Structure formats: C-alpha cells, structure tokens
Amino acid sequence: MKTQLEAACKLYNTLLHAEQEEYEENKHTMNKTELRQLALDLRKQNPEFQVLHSQVTQQVADRFYQARERFLDGLANKPKKKKPYKFLSLVYPQSGWRLSNTRDAGQGKNKKRRARLYLSKIGFFTLVVHRVFPESQVSQVCVKLNPSGRINVIFLVEEAESQEHSSGEGEPKNAVGVDLGITRLATLSDGRYLENPKPLERSLERIRMLQRTLSRKRFLSNNWLKTKTKLAKEHEHLKDFRRDLFFKLGALLAQEYDLLVLEDLGVRNLV
C-alpha cells in the first residue's frame, strides 16, 4: 500500500505543478473534468502512476480540485506540495473493491465479525467489521494508513433521509444536570460523579522519552521512522482511550436519563 500512497502523492504534486504552469502561461485554472483527464493521461504516460486504479487516479484529481476551491473561497490555505509520509489515504469512489467471506470469529466478549476486502492494485485485507451495513449502498471506500501503521477502512453508505419522530410526549421523566470539571470528569445533579482517569498523565513519561529519542535521530532515517511509529502508537492509544471513554459515558447517560442539561461554556478555558 505504501507504493500506491507514494504514487498518489507524486500525482497530486504533478497536478499542482501543472496547474501552476497553466495559470502562469494562460491565466486559466483547470476545472474538475480537465484535472481528471490530465490525471488519466499522466497515468497512461507514466508507468509509476499505473500502480493506481483509474478511479483512485481521478479521486486524487478531485482532492486537489477541492483543496484549490477551498482556497479560492477563503476557507483554507493555498494548496502546496504534499510530503509522501503525510499522504496517508486512498479513496475508491465506485469500483475497484470487493467485500467477501464475511463471518463471525471468536466467542463471548472476543466475538468479532470479520471479512475479506479486495482492493484493486493492492490486494486482500482481513477486516474487523464494527457495524453491519448494506454493501449494495456503499458509494465510497476510503483506506487510511495511520502513522502507527494501523489501517482503517471506511465505507460511506448512502441512505434515504429519515424523518425524526419524537420518542414521547410531555415532560421528560428523568432529567439530570451535568457539570464538567478537571478533578472530576463530570458531576451529576443527583449526587453521582465520574472520576477523571487522566490518560495523558499515565502515558506522559513514555511520550516524553520517545520524543527525546526522536529528536536525536537523523530526519527521515530508518531509525527516525521506527521511533516516529512508536510515538504515533502511543498517541493513538491515548486517542483511542479518550474516544472509548466518551462513547461509553455517552451511552451510559443516554440509557439512564431522558434529558441532559449542560452549561454553555468554553471547556478549553477550564484547562
């Protein structure tokens, strides 16, 4: 997959250079169709770009077009040259992928739903499927390589817009106020409170050690990349811990209470 990511990054930079030359010579910016056709022509002419599926090639052009339009609308900075180690995702918009051999594996709490995913020009992946979704309604598949080396696959499913229905009439039966804090994660108006596990403090010493080690390595050397991967794993573990905590906290409050009341304040100002 790293070969495809490097090729996609180089294609993006080539489109950026071609766009800059076109504007300097003719004072003209290419539209989405012209960028897509240019990307396909570059793929035909350059064997290095032929490791990319045609749909992925067009999506790289779409990514550059969207970045340029956001700049012209004043929503983002001017598109600039991408660095290979920061270009970490590929998108298969319509074709080039196939999901098969969906099955249940494990028992009890370890029971997981697995499947085999085929991506054109890359190969097969064994996935852990976290949600059941209709494969016929998948409109896009995004493959993301995290800095830690873990791969996430995101399926975009298009569904008809559902109408919201009220769950009940009248006043809520069980309402509670939630006060966010630092010492305690949250204090409820009924007297219950939730302790703050402070995951950053648990991982801070190892993160500092890895950052010191990384600063001593030669930039982009093999040892620098290995240490950077270890550091990324620590940050990713911290991120996953926090996300899992908030998901579980939200599920707990939603199950036990009908109405949550929170202060309208800037939580960042509490730190």
Secondary structure, DSSP 4 states (H G I P E B T S, - for coil): -HHHHHHHHHHHHHHHHHHHHHHHHHS----HHHHHHHHHHHHHH-GGGGGS-HHHHHHHHHHHHHHHHHHHTTSSPPP-PPPGGG--EEEE-SSSEEEEEEEEES-GGG-EEEEEEEETTTEEEEEEE-S---GGGEEEEEEEE-TTS-EEEEEEE--PPPPP--S-SSS-SSEEEEEE-SSEEEEETTS-EEE---HHHHHHHHHHHHHHHHHHSPTTSHHHHHHHHHHHHHHHHHHHHHHHHHHHHHHHHHHH-SEEEE----GGGG-
